[in-house]
Amino acid sequence: MTRLNLLLLLAVMSSALYLVNVQYESRRLFAEIDRALSEERRLEAEHERLLAERRAQAAPLRVEKLAKDRLQMRPASPAISIYVTRPQGEGSP
């Protein structure tokens, strides 16, 4: 009978240790998921900020102002246009 009691005691102790290990692992994984979700929220906010910044950088008025100021560009007009023509008799129509 003592062997059976000893065997059952070992089974209960190993079961208890396994349960403690599983609970610890579960808590660790839950904390890891929580950290990953907070990182996801941070990255999503940064992504939204970058999209807004990209939209602001590509605004037509800003692009036009940069083209005029930095590149000294001006709108095309017939007075400053140069038309290239092909000499007669070269190539196909």
MDAnalysis code that builds the backbone (N, CA, C; Angstrom):
import MDAnalysis as mda
import numpy as np

u = mda.Universe.empty(279, n_residues=93, atom_resindex=np.repeat(np.arange(93), 3), trajectory=True)
u.add_TopologyAttr("name", ["N", "CA", "C"] * 93)
u.add_TopologyAttr("resid", np.arange(1, 94))
u.add_TopologyAttr("resname", ["MET", "THR", "ARG", "LEU", "ASN", "LEU", "LEU", "LEU", "LEU", "LEU", "ALA", "VAL", "MET", "SER", "SER", "ALA", "LEU", "TYR", "LEU", "VAL", "ASN", "VAL", "GLN", "TYR", "GLU", "SER", "ARG", "ARG", "LEU", "PHE", "ALA", "GLU", "ILE", "ASP", "ARG", "ALA", "LEU", "SER", "GLU", "GLU", "ARG", "ARG", "LEU", "GLU", "ALA", "GLU", "HIS", "GLU", "ARG", "LEU", "LEU", "ALA", "GLU", "ARG", "ARG", "ALA", "GLN", "ALA", "ALA", "PRO", "LEU", "ARG", "VAL", "GLU", "LYS", "LEU", "ALA", "LYS", "ASP", "ARG", "LEU", "GLN", "MET", "ARG", "PRO", "ALA", "SER", "PRO", "ALA", "ILE", "SER", "ILE", "TYR", "VAL", "THR", "ARG", "PRO", "GLN", "GLY", "GLU", "GLY", "SER", "PRO"])
u.atoms.positions = np.array([
    [0.810, -1.185, 0.000],
    [0.000, 0.000, 0.000],
    [0.865, 1.266, 0.000],
    [1.999, 1.235, 0.685],
    [2.864, 2.403, 0.733],
    [3.471, 2.711, -0.632],
    [3.703, 1.645, -1.410],
    [4.216, 1.890, -2.765],
    [3.184, 2.630, -3.599],
    [1.937, 2.249, -3.476],
    [0.862, 2.923, -4.214],
    [0.734, 4.362, -3.752],
    [0.811, 4.598, -2.445],
    [0.742, 5.962, -1.915],
    [1.919, 6.795, -2.410],
    [3.084, 6.211, -2.398],
    [4.273, 6.908, -2.883],
    [4.156, 7.216, -4.376],
    [3.653, 6.295, -5.153],
    [3.447, 6.488, -6.581],
    [2.422, 7.594, -6.836],
    [1.320, 7.579, -6.079],
    [0.297, 8.618, -6.226],
    [0.840, 9.981, -5.792],
    [1.651, 10.014, -4.736],
    [2.251, 11.271, -4.289],
    [3.178, 11.831, -5.367],
    [3.975, 10.983, -5.983],
    [4.844, 11.431, -7.068],
    [4.030, 11.935, -8.266],
    [2.924, 11.249, -8.557],
    [2.072, 11.674, -9.662],
    [1.450, 13.042, -9.369],
    [0.987, 13.238, -8.144],
    [0.391, 14.529, -7.773],
    [1.442, 15.631, -7.795],
    [2.616, 15.365, -7.283],
    [3.684, 16.369, -7.267],
    [4.124, 16.731, -8.688],
    [4.288, 15.756, -9.538],
    [4.690, 16.049, -10.919],
    [3.582, 16.801, -11.648],
    [2.335, 16.445, -11.359],
    [1.215, 17.161, -11.956],
    [1.176, 18.610, -11.476],
    [1.440, 18.830, -10.208],
    [1.449, 20.186, -9.658],
    [2.585, 21.004, -10.270],
    [3.763, 20.415, -10.389],
    [4.890, 21.123, -11.006],
    [4.614, 21.443, -12.471],
    [3.997, 20.523, -13.165],
    [3.648, 20.754, -14.563],
    [2.649, 21.903, -14.668],
    [1.653, 21.930, -13.751],
    [0.653, 22.985, -13.745],
    [1.301, 24.345, -13.488],
    [2.220, 24.412, -12.541],
    [2.928, 25.664, -12.258],
    [3.717, 26.105, -13.481],
    [4.382, 25.182, -14.142],
    [5.160, 25.506, -15.335],
    [4.261, 26.030, -16.455],
    [3.119, 25.390, -16.642],
    [2.188, 25.820, -17.692],
    [1.635, 27.210, -17.384],
    [1.307, 27.488, -16.129],
    [0.807, 28.811, -15.758],
    [1.874, 29.880, -15.975],
    [3.109, 29.567, -15.609],
    [4.206, 30.510, -15.815],
    [4.380, 30.812, -17.304],
    [4.388, 29.771, -18.101],
    [4.546, 29.946, -19.556],
    [3.387, 30.739, -20.135],
    [2.188, 30.474, -19.650],
    [1.007, 31.199, -20.108],
    [1.117, 32.686, -19.787],
    [1.540, 33.013, -18.590],
    [1.708, 34.428, -18.207],
    [2.796, 35.090, -19.030],
    [3.886, 34.367, -19.268],
    [4.981, 34.917, -20.068],
    [4.519, 35.216, -21.497],
    [3.780, 34.277, -22.075],
    [3.279, 34.479, -23.436],
    [2.259, 35.614, -23.494],
    [1.417, 35.734, -22.478],
    [0.446, 36.826, -22.444],
    [1.159, 38.169, -22.377],
    [2.212, 38.256, -21.563],
    [2.986, 39.498, -21.482],
    [3.652, 39.807, -22.819],
    [4.138, 38.778, -23.491],
    [4.763, 38.976, -24.802],
    [3.744, 39.464, -25.835],
    [2.546, 38.907, -25.794],
    [1.486, 39.362, -26.693],
    [1.137, 40.815, -26.410],
    [1.059, 41.170, -25.136],
    [0.744, 42.549, -24.758],
    [1.817, 43.509, -25.265],
    [3.087, 43.122, -25.129],
    [4.177, 43.965, -25.651],
    [4.088, 44.093, -27.168],
    [3.775, 42.996, -27.845],
    [3.669, 43.032, -29.310],
    [2.513, 43.928, -29.751],
    [1.405, 43.884, -29.030],
    [0.263, 44.727, -29.385],
    [0.578, 46.208, -29.165],
    [1.285, 46.518, -28.082],
    [1.647, 47.923, -27.862],
    [2.640, 48.393, -28.926],
    [3.542, 47.520, -29.344],
    [4.468, 47.857, -30.429],
    [3.704, 48.065, -31.740],
    [2.696, 47.236, -31.976],
    [1.870, 47.392, -33.174],
    [1.163, 48.743, -33.167],
    [0.616, 49.134, -32.018],
    [-0.063, 50.437, -31.927],
    [0.916, 51.570, -32.171],
    [2.126, 51.459, -31.625],
    [3.133, 52.498, -31.828],
    [3.525, 52.603, -33.301],
    [3.737, 51.449, -33.941],
    [4.114, 51.454, -35.352],
    [2.984, 51.964, -36.239],
    [1.753, 51.624, -35.895],
    [0.606, 52.109, -36.671],
    [0.495, 53.633, -36.571],
    [0.706, 54.173, -35.378],
    [0.669, 55.632, -35.204],
    [1.788, 56.296, -36.005],
    [2.972, 55.703, -35.979],
    [4.087, 56.254, -36.748],
    [3.804, 56.177, -38.251],
    [3.192, 55.085, -38.685],
    [2.843, 54.930, -40.090],
    [1.848, 56.012, -40.516],
    [0.848, 56.256, -39.682],
    [-0.128, 57.309, -39.998],
    [0.548, 58.679, -40.056],
    [1.475, 58.932, -39.141],
    [2.187, 60.202, -39.134],
    [3.018, 60.358, -40.410],
    [3.681, 59.279, -40.820],
    [4.493, 59.338, -42.035],
    [3.636, 59.521, -43.282],
    [2.464, 58.884, -43.307],
    [1.566, 59.082, -44.444],
    [1.104, 60.534, -44.524],
    [0.772, 61.115, -43.383],
    [0.347, 62.519, -43.366],
    [1.497, 63.426, -43.810],
    [2.707, 63.115, -43.367],
    [3.868, 63.903, -43.765],
    [4.115, 63.781, -45.269],
    [3.948, 62.570, -45.811],
    [4.137, 62.372, -47.248],
    [3.092, 63.150, -48.044],
    [1.847, 63.134, -47.566],
    [0.809, 63.906, -48.250],
    [1.131, 65.396, -48.226],
    [1.643, 65.873, -47.089],
    [1.997, 67.295, -46.990],
    [3.156, 67.631, -47.913],
    [4.146, 66.744, -48.026],
    [5.310, 66.994, -48.882],
    [4.931, 67.005, -50.363],
    [3.895, 66.245, -50.719],
    [3.520, 66.123, -52.124],
    [2.379, 67.062, -52.507],
    [2.043, 68.005, -51.665],
    [0.963, 68.948, -51.979],
    [1.349, 69.743, -53.231],
    [0.405, 69.918, -54.149],
    [0.721, 70.603, -55.411],
    [1.311, 72.003, -55.227],
    [0.797, 72.767, -54.277],
    [1.335, 74.121, -54.079],
    [2.779, 74.077, -53.583],
    [3.103, 73.131, -52.724],
    [4.469, 73.004, -52.223],
    [5.413, 72.593, -53.345],
    [4.983, 71.646, -54.174],
    [5.824, 71.195, -55.288],
    [6.059, 72.346, -56.263],
    [5.013, 73.104, -56.538],
    [5.150, 74.243, -57.454],
    [6.099, 75.294, -56.879],
    [5.982, 75.578, -55.590],
    [6.859, 76.559, -54.949],
    [8.315, 76.092, -54.990],
    [8.557, 74.813, -54.693],
    [9.923, 74.297, -54.761],
    [10.467, 74.336, -56.179],
    [9.628, 74.029, -57.154],
    [10.068, 74.065, -58.550],
    [10.470, 75.481, -58.951],
    [9.720, 76.466, -58.513],
    [10.044, 77.853, -58.852],
    [11.272, 78.341, -58.099],
    [11.314, 78.077, -56.778],
    [12.385, 78.630, -55.951],
    [13.716, 77.902, -56.144],
    [13.724, 76.602, -55.995],
    [14.984, 75.859, -56.019],
    [15.465, 75.517, -57.425],
    [14.540, 75.196, -58.318],
    [14.926, 74.756, -59.655],
    [14.793, 75.851, -60.711],
    [14.318, 77.022, -60.302],
    [14.091, 78.150, -61.220],
    [13.266, 77.726, -62.432],
    [12.270, 76.905, -62.198],
    [11.389, 76.479, -63.284],
    [10.279, 77.507, -63.447],
    [9.702, 77.538, -64.623],
    [8.559, 78.428, -64.873],
    [7.583, 77.693, -65.783],
    [6.335, 78.116, -65.780],
    [5.340, 77.435, -66.618],
    [5.707, 77.545, -68.098],
    [5.396, 76.498, -68.835],
    [5.685, 76.497, -70.276],
    [4.703, 77.422, -70.989],
    [5.219, 78.124, -71.954],
    [4.367, 78.986, -72.782],
    [4.874, 78.876, -74.220],
    [4.038, 79.205, -75.182],
    [4.495, 79.127, -76.574],
    [5.714, 80.003, -76.859],
    [5.871, 81.075, -76.089],
    [6.997, 81.985, -76.331],
    [8.338, 81.338, -75.981],
    [8.356, 80.424, -75.042],
    [9.624, 79.810, -74.649],
    [9.732, 78.364, -75.098],
    [8.774, 77.892, -75.868],
    [8.787, 76.510, -76.340],
    [9.637, 76.388, -77.592],
    [10.372, 75.296, -77.674],
    [11.172, 75.003, -78.855],
    [10.615, 73.717, -79.435],
    [10.195, 73.791, -80.673],
    [9.605, 72.629, -81.327],
    [10.660, 71.958, -82.185],
    [10.772, 70.656, -82.063],
    [11.740, 69.888, -82.827],
    [10.994, 69.257, -83.982],
    [11.505, 69.450, -85.152],
    [10.884, 68.852, -86.331],
    [11.856, 67.891, -86.977],
    [11.290, 66.950, -87.678],
    [12.100, 65.952, -88.373],
    [12.342, 66.462, -89.792],
    [13.554, 66.333, -90.289],
    [13.817, 66.774, -91.650],
    [12.985, 65.976, -92.652],
    [12.608, 66.608, -93.726],
    [11.822, 65.946, -94.766],
    [12.631, 64.812, -95.370],
    [11.962, 63.712, -95.625],
    [12.589, 62.592, -96.291],
    [13.247, 61.591, -95.354],
    [13.295, 61.846, -94.079],
    [13.875, 60.891, -93.133],
    [12.784, 60.083, -92.464],
    [12.994, 58.775, -92.366],
    [12.085, 57.916, -91.617],
    [10.706, 57.803, -92.211],
    [9.843, 57.123, -91.530],
    [8.463, 56.964, -91.988],
    [7.583, 57.999, -91.323],
    [6.371, 58.186, -91.809],
    [5.494, 59.256, -91.325],
    [5.115, 59.090, -89.942],
])
